[in-house]
Amino acid sequence: MKRVLITGAAGFLGSHLCERFLKEGMYVIGMDNLITGDMRNIEHLMPDPNFEFNHHDVTKFVHVPGDLDYIMHFASPASPIDYLKIPIQTLKVGAMGTHNLLGLARVKNARFIIASTSEVYGDPLVHPQTEDYWGHVNPIGPRGCYDEAKRYQEAITMAYHRYHQLETRIVRIFNTYGPRMRLNDGRVLPAFIGQALRGEDITVFGDGTQTRAFCYVDDLVEGIYRLLMSDYSLPVNIGNPSEITIGEFAEEIIKLTGTDQKVIYQPLPQDDPKQRQPDITLAKEILGWEPKVSREEGLRITYDYFRNLPKERLYEESNHRGFENFSGSK
């Protein structure tokens, strides 16, 4: 039986990856420090004899007994509300966490994949974004902690690949959505749905003309799986190229939820990208992958998940468990 370590396992995407690799017949070791992850995302997996969970911070030394075939480093705060509150831990998990896990991959002779992001392109001057675009990033802006953590993560991964001949893969993930997202995590889709379910006005930052392209989580997981099993070591964009403005998206959410909220506008946060759309030519050519789930279908599934949550979940505050322990000089 193949064995895979998945960091960030209790997060939105990590929990879906755990499910997928269990279905592929692998023994899955989930790891998470639960700062932004949630055990409710994986509690249904706990009875599975081929799943185990380790509560651990990967910025500390990582030890996993036995063989490992794959290491998937998906641990990181992934939304602005997270990484603006815990910028130092965000940098540490991208730098120290990646270093620790690359060392483990080398010892175990395991294939290694990192979750990079479209944020490495910053506020892009090239549209749509191709993998050979180097990006337009402000390293000292408020978003720099996340952007540069991911850019460093890519750089050290390629260094291990070239210097130690480690088998590595890099997936650049574009906006993704689906069940188990946190309503309070600051990303536009759960924010809009949460506001609609609570009867609040829909808040659009900026004038609503900035664009995003949303990929349903099952499509993303399929792309990640295919990349891990491929022999391609350079970055690959995985996302849905169907682009929409945030203003149009707000109207879609109002229509989906059957609510009649007003759309109100607030100033655009510093360095917030004006355009975001993946060029997935490479994924099509190398992986034979492209998204299958339409935004209409994916939004319906996601909305059904959110509206069936217990009412108190709609009003949960963002809770960065223990993040104060990772700020300051630590």
C-alpha positions in Angstrom: 0.0 0.0 0.0 1.4 3.4 -1.0 1.7 5.9 1.9 1.2 9.6 1.5 1.7 12.5 4.0 -0.6 15.4 3.4 0.1 18.6 5.4 -2.7 21.1 6.0 -5.0 18.0 6.1 -7.7 19.7 8.2 -8.1 22.6 5.8 -10.6 23.0 3.0 -8.4 21.7 0.2 -6.3 19.3 2.4 -9.4 17.4 3.6 -10.6 16.8 0.0 -7.1 15.6 -0.9 -7.2 13.1 2.0 -10.5 11.8 0.7 -9.2 11.4 -2.8 -6.0 9.5 -1.8 -8.0 7.2 0.5 -10.2 6.4 -2.5 -7.1 5.7 -4.5 -6.2 2.9 -2.0 -3.4 4.7 -0.2 -2.6 5.0 3.5 -3.0 8.7 4.3 -1.2 10.5 7.1 -2.8 13.9 7.7 -0.9 16.6 9.5 -2.1 20.0 10.7 -1.4 22.4 13.5 -5.1 23.5 13.4 -4.3 27.2 13.4 -6.7 27.7 10.4 -7.7 24.1 9.9 -10.7 22.5 11.5 -11.1 18.9 12.7 -14.7 19.0 11.6 -13.4 18.7 8.0 -11.8 15.3 8.6 -13.8 13.8 11.5 -15.6 11.6 9.0 -12.2 10.1 8.0 -11.1 9.2 11.5 -12.7 5.7 11.6 -10.9 4.7 8.4 -8.1 2.3 9.3 -6.0 3.7 6.4 -6.1 7.2 7.8 -4.2 8.7 10.7 -4.0 12.3 11.9 -0.9 14.0 13.5 -1.4 17.4 15.3 1.9 19.0 14.4 3.4 22.3 13.2 5.6 21.6 10.2 7.8 24.6 11.0 9.2 22.3 13.7 11.1 19.1 12.9 8.9 16.6 11.1 9.2 12.9 11.9 7.0 10.2 10.3 7.8 6.5 11.0 8.0 4.1 8.2 8.1 4.5 4.4 6.6 7.4 2.5 5.9 7.4 -1.2 4.5 10.9 -1.5 4.6 14.1 0.5 2.1 16.8 -0.3 2.8 20.1 1.4 -0.5 22.0 1.5 -0.1 23.6 4.9 -0.5 27.4 4.8 -2.9 30.1 5.6 -4.6 30.7 2.3 -6.9 33.7 2.6 -6.2 37.4 3.2 -7.9 37.4 6.6 -5.6 34.6 7.7 -2.2 35.7 6.4 -2.8 39.4 7.3 -3.4 38.3 10.9 -0.6 35.7 11.1 2.0 37.0 8.6 5.1 35.5 10.4 3.6 32.0 10.6 2.6 32.3 7.0 6.2 33.0 6.0 7.5 30.3 8.4 5.3 27.5 6.9 6.4 28.5 3.4 10.0 28.7 4.3 10.9 26.5 7.3 8.0 24.1 6.8 8.9 23.5 3.2 12.6 23.0 4.1 11.7 20.5 6.8 9.4 18.5 4.5 11.9 18.6 1.6 14.4 17.1 4.0 12.0 14.4 5.0 11.2 13.7 1.3 15.0 13.3 0.7 15.4 10.8 3.6 12.3 8.8 2.6 13.0 9.0 -1.1 9.5 10.3 -1.5 8.0 12.3 -4.4 7.2 15.8 -3.2 4.6 18.3 -4.3 3.9 21.8 -3.1 0.8 23.9 -3.2 1.9 27.1 -4.8 -0.6 29.7 -5.9 -1.6 32.2 -8.6 -0.5 34.8 -6.0 3.1 34.3 -7.3 2.0 36.4 -10.3 1.0 39.2 -8.0 -1.1 41.9 -9.6 -0.3 40.6 -13.1 0.7 42.7 -16.1 0.2 39.6 -18.3 -3.3 38.3 -18.9 -4.2 35.4 -18.8 -1.2 34.2 -16.7 1.1 31.6 -18.1 3.7 29.6 -16.2 6.6 31.4 -17.8 5.4 34.8 -16.5 7.6 35.9 -13.5 5.0 38.0 -11.9 4.4 41.6 -10.5 4.7 41.3 -6.8 5.2 43.9 -4.0 7.5 42.0 -1.6 7.0 44.5 1.3 3.2 45.1 0.9 0.7 43.5 3.3 0.2 40.6 1.0 3.9 40.1 0.5 4.0 37.6 3.4 1.9 35.1 1.4 3.2 35.9 -2.1 6.9 35.7 -1.1 6.4 32.6 1.1 5.0 30.8 -2.0 7.7 32.2 -4.3 10.4 31.1 -1.9 8.7 27.7 -1.6 8.9 27.2 -5.3 12.6 28.3 -5.3 13.7 25.9 -2.6 11.7 23.1 -4.1 13.5 23.6 -7.4 16.8 23.8 -5.6 16.3 20.4 -4.0 15.2 19.1 -7.4 18.3 20.3 -9.2 20.9 19.8 -6.4 19.6 16.6 -4.8 17.7 15.2 -7.8 14.6 15.0 -5.6 11.4 14.2 -7.5 9.3 17.4 -7.1 6.1 18.8 -8.5 4.7 22.4 -8.2 1.0 23.2 -8.6 0.0 26.8 -9.0 -3.6 26.9 -7.7 -6.0 29.5 -8.8 -9.2 30.5 -7.0 -10.9 27.3 -5.8 -14.2 26.8 -4.0 -16.5 24.1 -2.7 -17.8 22.5 0.5 -15.8 23.0 3.7 -14.6 26.5 3.0 -14.9 28.7 6.0 -17.6 31.3 5.7 -15.5 33.8 7.6 -12.2 33.3 5.9 -12.3 36.5 3.9 -12.4 35.0 0.4 -14.9 36.4 -1.9 -17.1 33.3 -2.5 -17.8 32.3 1.1 -18.0 35.9 2.1 -20.8 36.6 -0.4 -22.7 33.5 0.4 -22.3 34.1 4.1 -23.6 37.6 3.8 -26.6 36.4 1.7 -27.5 33.7 4.3 -27.3 36.2 7.1 -29.4 38.8 5.2 -26.5 41.3 5.0 -25.6 43.6 2.2 -23.1 42.1 -0.3 -19.7 43.9 0.1 -17.6 44.3 -3.0 -14.1 45.7 -2.6 -13.1 48.1 -5.4 -15.5 49.0 -8.2 -16.4 45.4 -9.0 -14.5 45.3 -12.4 -11.6 43.2 -11.1 -11.8 39.6 -12.3 -11.5 36.2 -10.8 -11.8 32.6 -12.2 -13.3 30.0 -9.9 -12.5 26.3 -10.0 -14.6 23.7 -8.2 -12.6 21.7 -5.7 -13.2 18.3 -7.3 -11.7 19.5 -10.6 -8.7 21.0 -8.7 -8.1 17.7 -6.8 -8.1 15.8 -10.1 -5.5 18.2 -11.6 -3.3 17.9 -8.5 -3.5 14.1 -8.6 -2.6 14.0 -12.3 0.3 16.3 -11.7 1.7 14.3 -8.8 1.6 11.1 -10.9 3.2 12.8 -13.9 6.9 13.2 -14.6 6.8 17.0 -15.0 8.8 19.0 -12.4 8.1 22.7 -13.4 5.1 24.7 -12.2 1.7 24.0 -13.7 -1.4 26.2 -13.4 -4.5 24.4 -12.2 -7.6 26.5 -12.3 -10.8 27.3 -14.3 -10.2 29.9 -17.0 -13.9 31.0 -17.0 -13.4 34.6 -15.9 -16.0 36.8 -14.3 -15.9 40.3 -12.7 -16.6 40.5 -9.0 -19.6 42.8 -9.6 -21.1 40.1 -11.9 -20.3 37.4 -9.4 -22.1 39.3 -6.6 -25.2 39.4 -8.8 -24.8 35.6 -9.5 -24.8 34.9 -5.7 -27.9 37.1 -5.1 -29.7 35.2 -7.9 -28.5 31.8 -6.6 -29.6 32.5 -3.0 -32.9 34.2 -3.9 -32.1 37.1 -1.7 -32.5 40.8 -2.4 -29.5 42.4 -0.7 -27.9 45.6 -2.0 -24.4 45.5 -3.3 -22.2 48.0 -1.4 -18.7 49.0 -2.4 -15.6 49.5 -0.2 -12.1 50.6 -1.1 -9.9 48.0 -2.8 -7.2 46.6 -0.4 -3.6 47.4 -1.2 -2.0 45.2 -3.9 -5.3 43.3 -4.5 -5.0 41.8 -8.0 -7.1 43.5 -10.7 -7.1 40.4 -13.0 -6.8 36.7 -12.4 -7.2 34.1 -15.0 -5.2 30.9 -15.6 -3.8 29.9 -18.9 -4.2 26.1 -18.6 -2.6 25.1 -22.0 0.2 23.3 -20.2 -2.2 21.3 -18.0 -4.2 20.3 -21.0 -1.0 19.2 -22.9 0.9 17.5 -20.1 -1.9 16.2 -17.9 -4.8 15.9 -20.2 -6.7 17.9 -17.6 -9.3 20.6 -17.8 -12.1 21.5 -15.5 -15.5 19.7 -15.9 -17.8 21.3 -13.4 -19.5 24.5 -14.5 -19.6 27.5 -12.1 -23.4 27.1 -12.0 -23.3 23.5 -10.9 -20.4 24.1 -8.5 -22.0 27.1 -6.9 -25.3 25.1 -6.4 -23.4 22.3 -4.6 -21.5 24.8 -2.4 -24.6 26.8 -1.5 -26.4 23.7 -0.5 -23.5 22.9 1.8 -23.5 26.3 3.4 -27.2 26.7 3.9 -27.4 23.3 5.7 -24.7 24.2 8.3 -26.0 24.7 11.8 -27.1 28.3 12.2 -24.3 29.1 14.7 -21.7 28.4 12.1 -23.0 31.4 10.1 -21.9 33.7 12.9 -18.6 32.1 13.9 -15.7 34.5 14.1 -12.5 33.7 12.5 -10.5 31.8 15.2 -6.8 31.5 14.6 -6.1 29.0 17.3 -2.9 29.8 19.0 -1.6 32.3 16.3 -0.4 34.6 19.0 2.3 32.0 19.8 3.7 32.4 16.3 3.9 36.2 16.1 6.6 38.6 17.2 10.1 37.3 17.3 9.2 33.6 17.2 
